[in-house]
Amino acid sequence: MNYLSTRGHPDRKRFCEILLEGLAPDGGLYLPEHYPQVDTAMLARWRELPYAELAFEILSLYIDDIPPADLKAICAKTYTLEVFGSDEIVPLRELEDGVYLEALSNGPTLAFKDMAMQLLGNLFEYELARRGAELNILGATSGDTGSAAEYAMRGKKGVRVFMTSPDGRMSPFQQAQMFSLQDENIHNIAVAGVFDDCQDIVKAVSNDLGFKRKYRIGTVNSINWARLLAQVVYYFAGYFQATASNDKPVSFTVPSGNFGNVCAGHVARMMGLPIQTLVVATNENDVLDEFFRTGIYRVRAAADTHETSSPSMDISKASNFERFMFDLVGRDADKLRSLFVDDLGNRGRFDLSGSPAFRQAAERFGFKSSRSTHADRLATIRDTDKRFATLVDPHTADGLKAAREHLAPGVPMVVLETALPIKFAATLVEALGHEPARPARFEGIEALPKRVVKLPADAEAVKAYIAQNCD
Ligand SMILES: *Cc1c(COP(=O)(O)O)cnc(C)c1O
């Protein structure tokens, strides 16, 4: 399998080459040259497989530069009962007639990002050992991504993590999750500033090419193809649990921010998994909902991005959206470049409202969308508690609300649960008047010793800290 850039760069790469890279050299995103197709015999065989073996089968179609026995061992080591809390790994439960919740948040940090990041940690360790190389991951987080990355990379050979976060701005639970890690290769950096300052620092360090090369700086951001690929697996696992046979359509609703999660659903659908509809659920930051309703994609500036009670969806420029758009314009890299470089780059928007391509988003690719507000979130959390004695986190609540707007008779609707309620306790308290239950392993983590350094919002200070801690 070869990978190409959405912006038309002539090079073709193998999986392990793009594994440790971010964007393609022309600023595009990597995609496989084609989507491998599943047939009825494959689906019949896969339906019987445990999660780790299903992951191996799907990954094998996209990864041909890791020996199969090694890839199988990596999957087996990643998707275990110990790490994800159940044999199913992503258990499905029916909430009401035809509406299901697929549990993706029982990994180490209680958010679905563990599903991909845990695999990435094992793939990184494997590939770095094979190359005899090292990697220093530099990131910025306001919550979920940073902790998922740290729990995936802790104790891994050849990898160090330097994670910046805005000092004092994460929830006490999120802070405790990250700062209580005592692993030598994990470095928490609390920056005196806001999340944008952290992101600016990461950009400034990455733009210093000499420093970047000398200290082998890398990232684990959501445009990494391996992360997306890992997420394709749970669409198949959800499908098999929601159906009794492989001729039945299923729809999925996905709480969305950077469009990574739902893009994995698009890939599963392109492979031939019988997915009818992919519902993109957004919060008040509704750039994606606006596009799927109108054909106009209009990114917002950081200052126009609302701080909401589903904060992991507070995104106004969805980094993975370019992947779907590439397929939508018929994989025409010139057209894609004119939309993303000329229109979006210069004017902050593009407009497909009059184009036949836009109609295909729904008709050919199955996309629909909805938007929720804080009041919707509270109402859904209360209603789900009252009617089904089930607590959902605010992001999953956005999903549930959107799902109910797109139900079709006889077609199971699977809502992806993207985090556990304890991660967003303040909103649960606002909705219900009490804290959600806390898994036993997180009892009292706020009181554990913290491993964190405080630095000014200054790229030079962060560089000096990295240099000091790489020997
Ligand atoms: C990251 C995240 C999302 C958004 O997922 P994308 O892949 O960025 O669309 C939704 N909910 C939670 C809890 C998240 O952590």
The ligand as a Tripos MOL2 file, in Angstrom:
@<TRIPOS>MOLECULE
LIG
   15    15     1     0     0
SMALL
NO_CHARGES

@<TRIPOS>ATOM
      1 C1        -11.1730   14.6680   20.6280 C.3       1 LIG1
      2 C2        -12.5630   14.5410   21.1180 C.ar      1 LIG1
      3 C3        -13.6810   14.7430   20.2780 C.ar      1 LIG1
      4 C4        -13.5340   15.1880   18.8310 C.3       1 LIG1
      5 O1        -12.9900   14.1880   18.0070 O.3       1 LIG1
      6 P1        -12.3650   14.5740   16.5780 P.3       1 LIG1
      7 O2        -11.6920   13.3380   16.1200 O.co2     1 LIG1
      8 O3        -11.4020   15.6990   16.8370 O.co2     1 LIG1
      9 O4        -13.5000   14.9850   15.6950 O.co2     1 LIG1
     10 C5        -14.9520   14.5460   20.8000 C.ar      1 LIG1
     11 N1        -15.1330   14.2010   22.0860 N.ar      1 LIG1
     12 C6        -14.1020   13.9990   22.9350 C.ar      1 LIG1
     13 C7        -14.3750   13.6310   24.3460 C.3       1 LIG1
     14 C8        -12.7800   14.1600   22.4790 C.ar      1 LIG1
     15 O5        -11.7520   13.9760   23.3370 O.3       1 LIG1
@<TRIPOS>BOND
     1     1     2 1
     2     2     3 ar
     3     2    14 ar
     4     3     4 1
     5     3    10 ar
     6     4     5 1
     7     5     6 1
     8     6     7 2
     9     6     8 1
    10     6     9 1
    11    10    11 ar
    12    11    12 ar
    13    12    13 1
    14    12    14 ar
    15    14    15 1
@<TRIPOS>SUBSTRUCTURE
     1 LIG1         1 GROUP 0 **** ****
